[in-house]
Amino acid sequence: RASDDRVLAPDCLSGREKERKLEVLKKTKMKKMYIASLTLSTLTIALLLAPSCLARAQTTKKFEASQLQEDFQIARRSLEEGHSGLYRYVKKAELDRIFDEAEKSLDHLMDFYEFYRVMAPTIAAIKCGHTNVSRPPDVREESEHLPWLPFDVKVLESKAYIFRDYAKGGTLAGKEIQSINGVPAAHIISTMLAAESGDGDIQTSRQRGISGYFGLNLITLLGLRAPYEVVLSGSGSKRTEKVQVAGLGHGNLIKMSKALFPQDQPRKDFADLKFVDDGQIAYMTYSSFGTTVEEGQAFMKRAFEAIQSKGSSALILDVRGNGGGEDELGKLLFSYLVDTPFKYYDDLIINKWSFSFFPKYTDDHNDFTIPKEEAELRGDGRVHALNHPNLGLQQPSKPTFTGPVYILINGGSFSTTSEFLSQAHFHHRATFIGEESAGDYYGNTSGTVVKLTLPNTKLGIYLPLVSYYEAVSGDHDAARGVIPDFPVQHTIADLVAGVDKDFEQALELARKRQ
């Protein structure tokens, strides 16, 4: 998820890769950049109203149609030049139609939010989870001062529920939102989903994403402002109640979340290993591959040596919310689970050797030239990487764990994590529990992700340059992630109560196997 303008939710943070500035595709490993998004599952109590002068100054700024169209054309041309997976899920004719219609709508004066509401769903239509939009610093500052909906929200099966209630002392937790300021919840959710970037047709990642920054989206996508009149219903009840809540400021919302719900905060360690049943079952949590390769290597070596030493007969591996990180670490984790050589990547593709248009709109204006020894131009007219460490035949790592593996997955398991999951699935190396993973089964478009800043509106566009293709085959739907063998349906009551049905299912299966 790419954006420098959102705050990571506690339940998503560990699964979000941090933004890095890569100079070019010079190195043999092309890092995946699931850039940190501003999710707001961490809402907390807060700052009241923003200075009215700031709000007026930002919201009254208008852009001419010619300025909007210029920015739109720059974004479109940049994507066409650099995005190597632009038509991976949507045919060119259909995507052209979507972009043409969006551009036609830019025929009158608009403020930033109006332009954002055109651009966000247009970019999301590409169906690439690494391709996103972001707000400029001044607009971000304004929206963070505006009063936000004082709840954490979970979207489950396209319905919105209050997860954490900061307005009424927690009494509203678990209730379903029917409308906000007269706007039906169904319309709110469909608008948010249409603007949420994600790989292919995977809905778990999109619902997770809009849950995380529901309050922000009400402001930026729906144009709703405090005070909020919220119509609610109880679980399974047709009776409704109406509550009035004055919005709460973003900064203090986060502070309150940390104080009241420490269990919602991201894990401090990127990975952890525990043992259950006197060591018979190992429980490994891998929250992020966003560490250095060296750190990841050291942890895995220690972990699998400990698993061997304990004599564990089963492994529960938790990669829920792991948004990815270093390519090599996904491959390395898989290498500890197989005892024969394997292929991991089939191909990595870039559109051309260097780029002339979009670099003008990046901070450093680097042309992203690829050294000739690192790739080759093939008959398809595109550049193919040669030296990435995940290409070619890979070897197992010692000590290898050959017992049954149970992997917990969800709509936050993305990018590098999805690559690992595809391999584990293709090689029949694990039983999967939870909900569909967030990344395409056959690969993704990521690698070096550059940020463009459009000259007039200052809207940010995150543009990935490298298309990854996994060494997996079969008839799996190319627009879907790994589908769990044991799907787990989560209810708002379970989430509020802190019930971990995924882990409970895995533990039951592991014990039965023993």
PANULUM-191949 format. One record per residue (C-alpha): residue number from 1; residue in three letters; x negated, y negated, z negated. Coordinates in steps of 0.02 Angstrom, whole numbers, plus 50000, padded with zeros to 5 digits. Layout:
# residues N
NUM, ala, X, Y, Z
...
# end
This chain:
# residues 514
1, arg, 50000, 50000, 50000
2, ala, 49920, 49843, 50051
3, ser, 49946, 49682, 49965
4, asp, 49851, 49564, 49856
5, asp, 50013, 49483, 49802
6, arg, 50094, 49611, 49689
7, val, 50059, 49682, 49518
8, leu, 50029, 49867, 49504
9, ala, 50160, 49961, 49408
10, pro, 50100, 50070, 49265
11, asp, 50170, 50226, 49348
12, cys, 50091, 50183, 49515
13, leu, 49928, 50097, 49473
14, ser, 49820, 50250, 49459
15, gly, 49884, 50305, 49628
16, arg, 49840, 50145, 49718
17, glu, 49671, 50119, 49800
18, lys, 49584, 49957, 49764
19, glu, 49552, 49837, 49906
20, arg, 49374, 49836, 49967
21, lys, 49292, 49735, 50102
22, leu, 49203, 49852, 50223
23, glu, 49085, 49767, 50343
24, val, 49111, 49884, 50492
25, leu, 49132, 50066, 50536
26, lys, 48944, 50086, 50521
27, lys, 48935, 50215, 50385
28, thr, 48959, 50399, 50413
29, lys, 49106, 50403, 50294
30, met, 49250, 50288, 50335
31, lys, 49338, 50248, 50174
32, lys, 49524, 50253, 50155
33, met, 49601, 50091, 50096
34, tyr, 49772, 50115, 50018
35, ile, 49760, 49935, 49961
36, ala, 49835, 49894, 49793
37, ser, 50014, 49836, 49803
38, leu, 50105, 49725, 49684
39, thr, 50229, 49844, 49610
40, leu, 50333, 49798, 49464
41, ser, 50381, 49951, 49369
42, thr, 50293, 49858, 49229
43, leu, 50421, 49721, 49200
44, thr, 50418, 49644, 49026
45, ile, 50489, 49497, 48933
46, ala, 50438, 49329, 48978
47, leu, 50402, 49159, 49041
48, leu, 50561, 49067, 49067
49, leu, 50569, 48950, 49214
50, ala, 50434, 48894, 49332
51, pro, 50398, 48710, 49346
52, ser, 50537, 48646, 49456
53, cys, 50418, 48535, 49553
54, leu, 50316, 48687, 49606
55, ala, 50470, 48781, 49664
56, arg, 50534, 48632, 49762
57, ala, 50365, 48601, 49842
58, gln, 50348, 48778, 49907
59, thr, 50526, 48820, 49956
60, thr, 50558, 48660, 50052
61, lys, 50409, 48680, 50169
62, lys, 50472, 48718, 50344
63, phe, 50385, 48787, 50497
64, glu, 50427, 48743, 50676
65, ala, 50486, 48882, 50792
66, ser, 50326, 48861, 50893
67, gln, 50220, 48890, 50737
68, leu, 50318, 49045, 50689
69, gln, 50307, 49115, 50864
70, glu, 50120, 49082, 50870
71, asp, 50093, 49176, 50707
72, phe, 50204, 49318, 50767
73, gln, 50109, 49335, 50930
74, ile, 49942, 49337, 50838
75, ala, 50004, 49475, 50726
76, arg, 50071, 49576, 50872
77, arg, 49917, 49557, 50980
78, ser, 49804, 49601, 50833
79, leu, 49901, 49760, 50799
80, glu, 49896, 49809, 50982
81, glu, 49709, 49781, 50988
82, gly, 49655, 49861, 50826
83, his, 49787, 49982, 50758
84, ser, 49734, 50153, 50823
85, gly, 49895, 50236, 50764
86, leu, 50019, 50103, 50818
87, tyr, 50128, 50225, 50915
88, arg, 50098, 50376, 50806
89, tyr, 50279, 50387, 50746
90, val, 50373, 50265, 50857
91, lys, 50363, 50265, 51046
92, lys, 50292, 50108, 51125
93, ala, 50454, 50063, 51214
94, glu, 50552, 50070, 51051
95, leu, 50423, 49973, 50952
96, asp, 50413, 49842, 51090
97, arg, 50601, 49823, 51080
98, ile, 50593, 49797, 50891
99, phe, 50455, 49668, 50906
100, asp, 50541, 49578, 51050
101, glu, 50702, 49560, 50950
102, ala, 50608, 49496, 50799
103, glu, 50517, 49366, 50902
104, lys, 50679, 49305, 50980
105, ser, 50748, 49270, 50806
106, leu, 50608, 49144, 50774
107, asp, 50697, 49006, 50867
108, his, 50729, 48880, 50729
109, leu, 50650, 48800, 50576
110, met, 50610, 48925, 50438
111, asp, 50529, 48921, 50269
112, phe, 50402, 49054, 50220
113, tyr, 50529, 49172, 50142
114, glu, 50638, 49169, 50298
115, phe, 50486, 49212, 50405
116, tyr, 50435, 49347, 50281
117, arg, 50608, 49426, 50298
118, val, 50579, 49443, 50484
119, met, 50401, 49505, 50473
120, ala, 50414, 49632, 50332
121, pro, 50541, 49748, 50415
122, thr, 50457, 49725, 50584
123, ile, 50289, 49782, 50516
124, ala, 50374, 49921, 50417
125, ala, 50450, 49985, 50581
126, ile, 50276, 50045, 50631
127, lys, 50298, 50179, 50497
128, cys, 50119, 50169, 50435
129, gly, 50093, 50163, 50248
130, his, 49928, 50072, 50265
131, thr, 50001, 49930, 50371
132, asn, 50080, 49794, 50265
133, val, 50114, 49610, 50239
134, ser, 50068, 49498, 50093
135, arg, 50109, 49324, 50030
136, pro, 49983, 49181, 50027
137, pro, 49920, 49123, 49856
138, asp, 50035, 48973, 49841
139, val, 50192, 49072, 49880
140, arg, 50133, 49210, 49765
141, glu, 50109, 49084, 49626
142, glu, 50283, 49015, 49655
143, ser, 50369, 49184, 49652
144, glu, 50275, 49235, 49495
145, his, 50341, 49080, 49406
146, leu, 50520, 49108, 49460
147, pro, 50628, 49206, 49336
148, trp, 50635, 49390, 49381
149, leu, 50768, 49520, 49346
150, pro, 50726, 49574, 49167
151, phe, 50729, 49761, 49201
152, asp, 50617, 49898, 49268
153, val, 50719, 49986, 49400
154, lys, 50710, 50163, 49468
155, val, 50786, 50202, 49638
156, leu, 50842, 50383, 49643
157, glu, 50936, 50457, 49791
158, ser, 50965, 50279, 49856
159, lys, 51046, 50222, 49693
160, ala, 50970, 50093, 49576
161, tyr, 50960, 50125, 49388
162, ile, 50893, 50023, 49243
163, phe, 50740, 50113, 49176
164, arg, 50675, 49983, 49053
165, asp, 50790, 49848, 48985
166, tyr, 50707, 49689, 48922
167, ala, 50865, 49583, 48913
168, lys, 50981, 49676, 48795
169, gly, 50865, 49769, 48678
170, gly, 50861, 49927, 48781
171, thr, 51050, 49957, 48774
172, leu, 51067, 49949, 48963
173, ala, 50935, 50082, 49001
174, gly, 51006, 50224, 49106
175, lys, 51149, 50124, 49183
176, glu, 51175, 50115, 49370
177, ile, 51169, 49946, 49457
178, gln, 51323, 49918, 49565
179, ser, 51288, 49739, 49619
180, ile, 51181, 49588, 49581
181, asn, 51248, 49411, 49606
182, gly, 51389, 49484, 49708
183, val, 51276, 49581, 49827
184, pro, 51316, 49768, 49829
185, ala, 51175, 49881, 49772
186, ala, 51187, 49981, 49934
187, his, 51146, 49825, 50036
188, ile, 51004, 49778, 49918
189, ile, 50925, 49949, 49930
190, ser, 50944, 49965, 50119
191, thr, 50865, 49793, 50143
192, met, 50718, 49839, 50032
193, leu, 50693, 50009, 50113
194, ala, 50692, 49931, 50287
195, ala, 50547, 49817, 50234
196, glu, 50448, 49951, 50142
197, ser, 50299, 50021, 50238
198, gly, 50271, 50208, 50230
199, asp, 50207, 50351, 50335
200, gly, 50330, 50425, 50459
201, asp, 50503, 50465, 50393
202, ile, 50453, 50500, 50212
203, gln, 50580, 50424, 50094
204, thr, 50505, 50472, 49926
205, ser, 50364, 50348, 49948
206, arg, 50481, 50209, 50002
207, gln, 50601, 50235, 49858
208, arg, 50455, 50239, 49738
209, gly, 50387, 50080, 49814
210, ile, 50546, 49978, 49801
211, ser, 50572, 50041, 49624
212, gly, 50404, 49968, 49579
213, tyr, 50436, 49792, 49638
214, phe, 50625, 49783, 49636
215, gly, 50629, 49616, 49545
216, leu, 50506, 49535, 49665
217, asn, 50603, 49598, 49816
218, leu, 50762, 49520, 49752
219, ile, 50675, 49352, 49768
220, thr, 50573, 49377, 49926
221, leu, 50687, 49488, 50031
222, leu, 50863, 49453, 49966
223, gly, 50842, 49271, 49915
224, leu, 50926, 49304, 49747
225, arg, 50884, 49191, 49600
226, ala, 50918, 49184, 49414
227, pro, 51032, 49185, 49322
228, tyr, 51078, 49362, 49373
229, glu, 51254, 49430, 49361
230, val, 51236, 49619, 49361
231, val, 51380, 49741, 49376
232, leu, 51338, 49908, 49296
233, ser, 51416, 50078, 49273
234, gly, 51375, 50219, 49154
235, ser, 51318, 50392, 49205
236, gly, 51458, 50479, 49298
237, ser, 51582, 50344, 49252
238, lys, 51687, 50236, 49367
239, arg, 51707, 50104, 49231
240, thr, 51601, 49950, 49259
241, glu, 51536, 49810, 49150
242, lys, 51470, 49641, 49198
243, val, 51318, 49566, 49113
244, gln, 51237, 49396, 49134
245, val, 51049, 49390, 49113
246, ala, 50932, 49242, 49128
247, gly, 50781, 49298, 49224
248, leu, 50614, 49319, 49137
249, gly, 50442, 49265, 49193
250, his, 50323, 49388, 49270
251, gly, 50170, 49362, 49160
252, asn, 50254, 49395, 48995
253, leu, 50356, 49536, 49069
254, ile, 50194, 49630, 49093
255, lys, 50136, 49591, 48916
256, met, 50299, 49654, 48844
257, ser, 50291, 49813, 48947
258, lys, 50120, 49852, 48877
259, ala, 50179, 49820, 48700
260, leu, 50344, 49914, 48707
261, phe, 50305, 50055, 48828
262, pro, 50122, 50104, 48818
263, gln, 50170, 50270, 48897
264, asp, 50209, 50178, 49058
265, gln, 50034, 50107, 49074
266, pro, 49907, 50181, 49196
267, arg, 49786, 50311, 49133
268, lys, 49617, 50241, 49085
269, asp, 49521, 50388, 49161
270, phe, 49531, 50430, 49345
271, ala, 49536, 50615, 49302
272, asp, 49559, 50726, 49150
273, leu, 49555, 50910, 49104
274, lys, 49649, 50996, 48965
275, phe, 49688, 51177, 48924
276, val, 49850, 51263, 48877
277, asp, 49882, 51432, 48795
278, asp, 49708, 51452, 48722
279, gly, 49626, 51409, 48886
280, gln, 49725, 51530, 48994
281, ile, 49797, 51384, 49092
282, ala, 49693, 51234, 49145
283, tyr, 49785, 51069, 49169
284, met, 49689, 50945, 49277
285, thr, 49755, 50770, 49308
286, tyr, 49677, 50678, 49455
287, ser, 49749, 50502, 49453
288, ser, 49641, 50421, 49586
289, phe, 49506, 50462, 49712
290, gly, 49461, 50278, 49706
291, thr, 49304, 50310, 49605
292, thr, 49131, 50329, 49679
293, val, 49085, 50492, 49762
294, glu, 48952, 50520, 49629
295, glu, 49077, 50501, 49486
296, gly, 49199, 50616, 49570
297, gln, 49067, 50747, 49605
298, ala, 49008, 50744, 49424
299, phe, 49184, 50762, 49355
300, met, 49230, 50907, 49469
301, lys, 49071, 51002, 49431
302, arg, 49100, 50984, 49243
303, ala, 49284, 51026, 49259
304, phe, 49267, 51185, 49360
305, glu, 49122, 51244, 49254
306, ala, 49233, 51220, 49100
307, ile, 49377, 51313, 49185
308, gln, 49258, 51458, 49222
309, ser, 49189, 51455, 49046
310, lys, 49364, 51463, 48970
311, gly, 49412, 51604, 49085
312, ser, 49570, 51513, 49141
313, ser, 49682, 51619, 49250
314, ala, 49789, 51477, 49321
315, leu, 49767, 51294, 49364
316, ile, 49899, 51159, 49358
317, leu, 49837, 51011, 49461
318, asp, 49930, 50846, 49441
319, val, 49907, 50722, 49584
320, arg, 50070, 50628, 49559
321, gly, 50043, 50443, 49590
322, asn, 49869, 50472, 49662
323, gly, 49868, 50350, 49808
324, gly, 49699, 50407, 49874
325, gly, 49522, 50339, 49881
326, glu, 49359, 50414, 49942
327, asp, 49383, 50535, 50087
328, glu, 49246, 50650, 50026
329, leu, 49325, 50678, 49856
330, gly, 49483, 50753, 49929
331, lys, 49379, 50875, 50028
332, leu, 49269, 50912, 49878
333, leu, 49418, 50954, 49768
334, phe, 49484, 51073, 49900
335, ser, 49312, 51154, 49916
336, tyr, 49324, 51215, 49736
337, leu, 49485, 51309, 49777
338, val, 49425, 51415, 49925
339, asp, 49287, 51543, 49942
340, thr, 49261, 51538, 50130
341, pro, 49202, 51398, 50249
342, phe, 49338, 51283, 50316
343, lys, 49369, 51136, 50430
344, tyr, 49441, 50979, 50351
345, tyr, 49451, 50842, 50486
346, asp, 49479, 50875, 50669
347, asp, 49453, 50698, 50730
348, leu, 49437, 50514, 50686
349, ile, 49486, 50390, 50822
350, ile, 49458, 50203, 50844
351, asn, 49529, 50101, 50988
352, lys, 49364, 50028, 51051
353, trp, 49181, 49996, 51011
354, ser, 49212, 49818, 50951
355, phe, 49355, 49693, 50941
356, ser, 49369, 49518, 51009
357, phe, 49540, 49451, 50957
358, phe, 49594, 49493, 50780
359, pro, 49424, 49461, 50696
360, lys, 49455, 49274, 50720
361, tyr, 49591, 49287, 50588
362, thr, 49490, 49381, 50457
363, asp, 49388, 49294, 50322
364, asp, 49217, 49345, 50387
365, his, 49256, 49352, 50575
366, asn, 49159, 49515, 50589
367, asp, 49185, 49599, 50758
368, phe, 49180, 49772, 50678
369, thr, 49059, 49842, 50806
370, ile, 49028, 50029, 50790
371, pro, 48847, 50086, 50811
372, lys, 48829, 50196, 50965
373, glu, 48750, 50338, 50867
374, glu, 48903, 50350, 50753
375, ala, 49034, 50385, 50886
376, glu, 49064, 50422, 51069
377, leu, 49183, 50362, 51204
378, arg, 49285, 50505, 51273
379, gly, 49398, 50534, 51421
380, asp, 49550, 50465, 51333
381, gly, 49466, 50294, 51335
382, arg, 49451, 50289, 51145
383, val, 49305, 50300, 51025
384, his, 49285, 50458, 50921
385, ala, 49181, 50465, 50762
386, leu, 49038, 50591, 50756
387, asn, 48957, 50585, 50585
388, his, 49092, 50576, 50453
389, pro, 49047, 50701, 50316
390, asn, 49220, 50780, 50324
391, leu, 49198, 50829, 50508
392, gly, 49129, 50999, 50553
393, leu, 49124, 51160, 50454
394, gln, 49132, 51134, 50266
395, gln, 49067, 51250, 50131
396, pro, 49151, 51307, 49968
397, ser, 49088, 51233, 49805
398, lys, 49034, 51334, 49653
399, pro, 49104, 51386, 49535
400, thr, 49253, 51423, 49645
401, phe, 49423, 51444, 49564
402, thr, 49519, 51583, 49652
403, gly, 49668, 51601, 49534
404, pro, 49843, 51533, 49564
405, val, 49857, 51344, 49582
406, tyr, 50013, 51241, 49547
407, ile, 50007, 51064, 49615
408, leu, 50122, 50925, 49552
409, ile, 50163, 50801, 49691
410, asn, 50275, 50649, 49718
411, gly, 50304, 50498, 49828
412, gly, 50146, 50418, 49758
413, ser, 50031, 50557, 49822
414, phe, 49960, 50467, 49973
415, ser, 49814, 50443, 50092
416, thr, 49661, 50545, 50037
417, thr, 49774, 50641, 49918
418, ser, 49892, 50687, 50060
419, glu, 49745, 50752, 50161
420, phe, 49696, 50865, 50018
421, leu, 49877, 50924, 49999
422, ser, 49892, 50966, 50184
423, gln, 49737, 51076, 50173
424, ala, 49798, 51164, 50016
425, his, 49967, 51193, 50099
426, phe, 49897, 51250, 50267
427, his, 49779, 51374, 50183
428, his, 49918, 51438, 50069
429, arg, 49811, 51393, 49921
430, ala, 49942, 51321, 49804
431, thr, 50123, 51316, 49748
432, phe, 50192, 51139, 49759
433, ile, 50311, 51065, 49630
434, gly, 50400, 50898, 49622
435, glu, 50450, 50792, 49771
436, glu, 50387, 50766, 49948
437, ser, 50213, 50688, 49956
438, ala, 50190, 50515, 50030
439, gly, 50070, 50545, 50175
440, asp, 50092, 50623, 50346
441, tyr, 50048, 50809, 50350
442, tyr, 49932, 50792, 50500
443, gly, 49838, 50635, 50450
444, asn, 49856, 50447, 50438
445, thr, 49790, 50282, 50502
446, ser, 49679, 50197, 50375
447, gly, 49488, 50197, 50361
448, thr, 49431, 50018, 50368
449, val, 49582, 49908, 50331
450, val, 49558, 49725, 50373
451, lys, 49663, 49581, 50312
452, leu, 49720, 49450, 50437
453, thr, 49785, 49279, 50385
454, leu, 49905, 49200, 50508
455, pro, 49854, 49018, 50537
456, asn, 50020, 48928, 50510
457, thr, 50120, 49023, 50379
458, lys, 49966, 49103, 50297
459, leu, 50058, 49269, 50293
460, gly, 49935, 49413, 50268
461, ile, 49935, 49568, 50379
462, tyr, 49840, 49725, 50330
463, leu, 49777, 49814, 50485
464, pro, 49701, 49991, 50478
465, leu, 49577, 50035, 50615
466, val, 49546, 50223, 50605
467, ser, 49666, 50365, 50644
468, tyr, 49628, 50524, 50546
469, tyr, 49680, 50696, 50610
470, glu, 49679, 50843, 50491
471, ala, 49616, 51016, 50538
472, val, 49787, 51091, 50509
473, ser, 49912, 51160, 50634
474, gly, 50083, 51238, 50646
475, asp, 50261, 51175, 50668
476, his, 50268, 51058, 50518
477, asp, 50367, 50899, 50552
478, ala, 50235, 50771, 50600
479, ala, 50329, 50629, 50516
480, arg, 50342, 50715, 50347
481, gly, 50230, 50754, 50200
482, val, 50207, 50915, 50103
483, ile, 50377, 50980, 50050
484, pro, 50376, 51059, 49876
485, asp, 50408, 51245, 49855
486, phe, 50501, 51199, 49696
487, pro, 50590, 51032, 49720
488, val, 50628, 50943, 49557
489, gln, 50774, 50822, 49549
490, his, 50741, 50683, 49426
491, thr, 50885, 50599, 49336
492, ile, 50877, 50429, 49255
493, ala, 50917, 50511, 49088
494, asp, 50763, 50622, 49105
495, leu, 50653, 50475, 49151
496, val, 50714, 50366, 49008
497, ala, 50688, 50511, 48887
498, gly, 50513, 50544, 48954
499, val, 50554, 50722, 49007
500, asp, 50422, 50792, 49127
501, lys, 50521, 50922, 49224
502, asp, 50382, 50945, 49352
503, phe, 50255, 50999, 49223
504, glu, 50382, 51107, 49133
505, gln, 50418, 51198, 49297
506, ala, 50233, 51223, 49333
507, leu, 50199, 51288, 49157
508, glu, 50342, 51411, 49170
509, leu, 50278, 51477, 49336
510, ala, 50099, 51490, 49274
511, arg, 50152, 51587, 49120
512, lys, 50259, 51706, 49221
513, arg, 50113, 51740, 49337
514, gln, 50007, 51790, 49188
# end
